[in-house]
Amino acid sequence: MKATVIQNVANRYKVIDEEDNMHICIARGKLKNNNQVLNKREENALKLATNYGKINTLTPVAGDKVEIENEAITKIYERTNYIKRPKIANVTQVVFVVSLKEPEPDILMLDKQLAFAENMGIKSIIVLNKCDLADCSNLKNVYEKVGYTVLETQAKNNVGVDKLKDYLKENITVFSGNSGVGKSTIINSLFGKNITEEGLVSEKNKRGKNTTTAVTLYELEENTYIADTPGFSTFDINEIDYKNLDKEFIDFIPFIQDCKYVGCSHIYESEKECGVKRAVLDGKISKSRYENFVKIYKELEENYKRRYN
């Protein structure tokens, strides 16, 4: 019988079958080396993760489509994508939740996450939460100009949540963002009940305390799942080749062709005729986005040199 994995705790898998029945399953050992279920993108990601010592076997994860028999998972169907930390598969979109205040917005992290989603071929939606505490118009304008869908919410007051719900239909959606930004509150509001344990914000340092411990898919309605993903804000983006990072900044793409030199990095002074830099000066690319691109590029470049030099 075909089913969907919704949670893995200590190698016991909660799955929902096509008749909406819940099962607690184990995975048969032969799955662990069955690389035939991997598509090319996932295979490359798995090989890279294996080199880092983080993944050395194939096991079911939340989001996997599987076959079950006698309370055992016997097959994993081919994945459209695979995120290795936290482990989840077949994600169709990511909702990036950004708090306007308490905690302050982490725009560098947001741009890292957006680049990661572009690299994985996953649609991105940005939710600006706590809009009652600060003006979100500037941030909204920046990312709408890039081309992303940007929604405003006040999760505590259940404002803007219904509009977000319309974007979730027929998707497996990952919710991401630093702890304390309101991910769990939004998820609870979507369901109208306490689905997840809400994250708390420390009054002492205004930084979030992460209370979620496992990736879990929640069925919002038929064929519509959402997930809270602990640790996603600290994910590893090193599988992105720093030389191709500009392709993951979608607002850069129209201007790359205007660079004089093939392989232009867009960051060095010696690159005099750079289409991307010119677009920044002309206001066609946000200065903050460009500055974050430079930081991420240098971080990826340095990590690459440490690994291979």
LOGU-292532 format. One record per residue (C-alpha): residue in three letters; x, y, z. Coordinates in steps of 0.001 Angstrom, whole numbers, padded with zeros to 6 digits, always signed. Layout:
N
ALAXYZ ...
//
This chain:
309
MET+000000+000000+000000 LYS+001265+003478-000846 ALA+001713+005933+002020 THR+003370+009208+003057 VAL+005915+009443+005868 ILE+004908+012210+008253 GLN+007455+011717+011041 ASN+010532+009725+012034 VAL+011314+009341+015725 ALA+014044+006889+016731 ASN+013639+004972+013448 ARG+009943+004451+013997 TYR+008024+006017+011133 LYS+004543+007496+011321 VAL+002923+007125+007908 ILE-000521+007877+006488 ASP-001819+005544+003805 GLU-004087+006404+000879 GLU-007161+005575+002980 ASP-006041+008109+005616 ASN-005079+005428+008147 MET-002109+005958+010449 HIS+000629+003320+010765 ILE+003775+003040+012861 CYS+006382+001322+010692 ILE+009974+000210+010622 ALA+012164+000376+007509 ARG+013598-002783+006043 GLY+017387-002761+005981 LYS+017671-003267+002239 LEU+016337+000253+001716 LYS+019487+001754+003124 ASN+021596+001093+000052 ASN+018869+001216-002576 ASN+020241+004146-004544 GLN+017886+003416-007424 VAL+015188+005522-005737 LEU+017344+008654-006083 ASN+016990+011165-008876 LYS+020147+012898-010138 ARG+019874+016028-007963 GLU+019260+013965-004846 GLU+022047+011535-005700 ASN+024543+014398-005956 ALA+023326+015867-002673 LEU+023607+012472-001007 LYS+027153+011947-002305 LEU+028203+015374-001051 ALA+026614+014803+002342 THR+028302+011403+002541 ASN+031675+013056+001937 TYR+030994+015279+004953 GLY+030179+012209+007020 LYS+026616+013362+007640 ILE+024770+010744+005579 ASN+025995+007288+004705 THR+022758+005377+004190 LEU+019399+005974+002577 THR+016539+005957+005080 PRO+012969+007236+004868 VAL+012322+010821+005915 ALA+009255+013002+006386 GLY+007651+013691+003021 ASP+008735+010418+001421 LYS+006225+008485-000656 VAL+006655+004840+000334 GLU+005226+001363+000019 ILE+004272-000359+003266 GLU+003581-004005+004014 ASN+002920-005577+007429 GLU+003877-002346+009223 ALA+007199-002134+007380 ILE+008381+000288+004704 THR+009439-001805+001733 LYS+010101+000839-000913 ILE+010815+004560-001229 TYR+009523+006179-004396 GLU+011730+008566-006356 ARG+012069+011926-004631 THR+011690+015274-006366 ASN+014088+016817-003833 TYR+015804+016073-000546 ILE+016863+018475+002196 LYS+019467+016878+004412 ARG+019175+019097+007490 PRO+016554+018836+008741 LYS+015766+015686+006761 ILE+012672+016085+004582 ALA+011767+015106+001020 ASN+009430+016151-001797 VAL+008988+019714-000579 THR+007150+021890-003107 GLN+007507+025262-001394 VAL+009084+026974+001595 VAL+007453+029677+003687 PHE+010186+031832+005170 VAL+008861+033553+008292 VAL+010644+036784+009208 SER+009886+038633+012421 LEU+009848+042426+012204 LYS+010761+042681+015871 GLU+011601+040477+018869 PRO+013689+038975+017354 GLU+014940+041513+014832 PRO+014818+040403+011167 ASP+017840+038385+010033 ILE+018019+039391+006369 LEU+021355+037691+005721 MET+019815+034403+006838 LEU+016763+035060+004668 ASP+018928+035574+001586 LYS+020854+032387+002362 GLN+017585+030492+002636 LEU+016228+031959-000589 ALA+019424+030973-002424 PHE+019154+027476-000984 ALA+015522+027149-002144 GLU+016443+028355-005641 ASN+019260+025808-005768 MET+016824+023055-004803 GLY+014192+024238-007283 ILE+011649+024919-004525 LYS+009202+027823-004614 SER+009631+030482-001906 ILE+007056+032574-000052 ILE+008108+035236+002458 VAL+005900+035965+005466 LEU+006613+039154+007403 ASN+005240+038506+010874 LYS+004602+040886+013786 CYS+003775+043695+011362 ASP+001947+045429+014204 LEU+005298+045995+015944 ALA+007227+047608+013074 ASP+006819+049005+009565 CYS+007348+046239+007007 SER+006840+048291+003815 ASN+010530+048682+002934 LEU+011335+044994+003376 LYS+008196+044014+001495 ASN+009071+046290-001426 VAL+012616+044888-001684 TYR+011528+041267-002016 GLU+008419+041891-004108 LYS+010683+043722-006553 VAL+012903+040626-006674 GLY+009841+038596-007639 TYR+008868+036782-004450 THR+005398+036555-002948 VAL+005462+038547+000308 LEU+002631+038302+002847 GLU+002043+040268+006054 THR+000793+038593+009221 GLN+000124+039248+012867 ALA+000060+035638+013985 LYS-000857+036352+017594 ASN-003960+038192+016397 ASN-004685+035713+013560 VAL-004305+038496+010976 GLY-003243+037507+007453 VAL-003274+033762+008159 ASP-006299+033014+005931 LYS-004560+034636+002962 LEU-001479+032478+003579 LYS-003666+029376+003740 ASP-004708+029925+000110 TYR-001068+029518-000964 LEU-000690+026174+000803 LYS-003256+024127-001118 GLU-001949+021009-002883 ASN+001586+021539-001536 ILE+004053+020099+000929 THR+005199+023307+002567 VAL+008154+023754+004882 PHE+008011+026578+007400 SER+011387+028102+008134 GLY+012877+030954+010099 ASN+014798+031675+013258 SER+013257+030601+016550 GLY+010793+033052+018033 VAL+009670+034552+014718 GLY+006227+032959+014955 LYS+006389+029769+012843 SER+004566+027629+015385 THR+002014+030345+016133 ILE+001184+030632+012441 ILE+000864+026852+012061 ASN-001411+026684+015094 SER-003521+029505+013662 LEU-003841+027687+010334 PHE-005256+024641+012090 GLY-007267+026568+014663 LYS-005737+024540+017477 ASN-002434+023904+019228 ILE-000692+021657+016688 THR+002855+022509+017742 GLU+004425+023642+020975 GLU+004967+027349+020543 GLY+008508+028722+020651 LEU+009242+031147+023434 VAL+011180+034388+023173 SER+013580+035097+026004 GLU+012796+038393+027719 LYS+016473+038646+028668 ASN+018066+038577+025240 LYS+015064+038711+022850 ARG+016335+035628+021058 GLY+014114+032647+020340 LYS+014314+029334+022143 ASN+013666+026457+019781 THR+011126+024043+021254 THR+010414+021903+018178 THR+012333+018621+018192 ALA+011351+016622+015093 VAL+010263+017262+011526 THR+006553+016488+011353 LEU+004116+016857+008469 TYR+000621+017998+009410 GLU-002270+017385+007022 LEU-004094+020689+006733 GLU-006561+019327+004188 GLU-006514+016683+001467 ASN-003135+016587-000336 THR-002001+019627+001667 TYR+000760+019197+004241 ILE+002774+021684+006235 ALA+005897+021048+008295 ASP+007699+022665+011157 THR+011411+022088+010634 PRO+013767+022434+013622 GLY+017249+023563+012677 PHE+016399+024760+009178 SER+017710+028243+009951 THR+021157+026726+010549 PHE+021254+024560+007426 ASP+024433+023956+005454 ILE+024464+025684+002037 ASN+027910+024418+001065 GLU+026481+022259-001720 ILE+026019+025517-003646 ASP+029060+026187-005825 TYR+030160+029715-004929 LYS+030990+030339-008594 ASN+027320+029755-009444 LEU+025823+031601-006482 ASP+024735+034489-008731 LYS+022325+032107-010498 GLU+020530+031569-007174 PHE+019930+035321-006754 ILE+017095+035608-009256 ASP+017243+039406-009370 PHE+020851+039148-010643 ILE+020070+036902-013608 PRO+018888+039592-016102 PHE+022129+041546-015589 ILE+024729+038764-015650 GLN+024721+038864-019453 ASP+025911+042481-019271 CYS+029175+041505-017547 LYS+032196+041911-019828 TYR+033966+038766-018630 VAL+032646+035207-018565 GLY+032669+033921-014996 CYS+032464+037384-013449 SER+032119+037043-009663 HIS+030558+040541-009319 ILE+032523+041300-006160 TYR+036117+042226-007046 GLU+037355+045725-007925 SER+039201+044362-010946 GLU+035845+043479-012547 LYS+035342+046937-013989 GLU+032516+046249-016404 CYS+030115+044186-014289 GLY+026436+044201-015179 VAL+025369+043239-011666 LYS+027359+046034-009983 ARG+025998+048515-012497 ALA+022458+047355-011712 VAL+023098+047954-008004 LEU+024300+051504-008722 ASP+021240+052094-010914 GLY+018890+050871-008159 LYS+017756+047846-010171 ILE+019181+045468-007559 SER+018771+046156-003845 LYS+022028+047224-002182 SER+021226+045044+000841 ARG+020701+042002-001384 TYR+024011+042653-003144 GLU+025877+043093+000156 ASN+024453+039805+001419 PHE+025430+038126-001858 VAL+029042+039240-001281 LYS+029026+037875+002289 ILE+027564+034525+001226 TYR+029931+034251-001762 LYS+032994+034826+000429 GLU+031718+032371+003036 LEU+031194+029660+000429 GLU+034545+030407-001218 GLU+036388+030197+002109 ASN+034649+026923+003024 TYR+035570+025499-000376 LYS+039240+026450+000080 ARG+039327+024870+003541 ARG+037953+021608+002171 TYR+040084+021276-000945 ASN+043336+023154-000250 
//
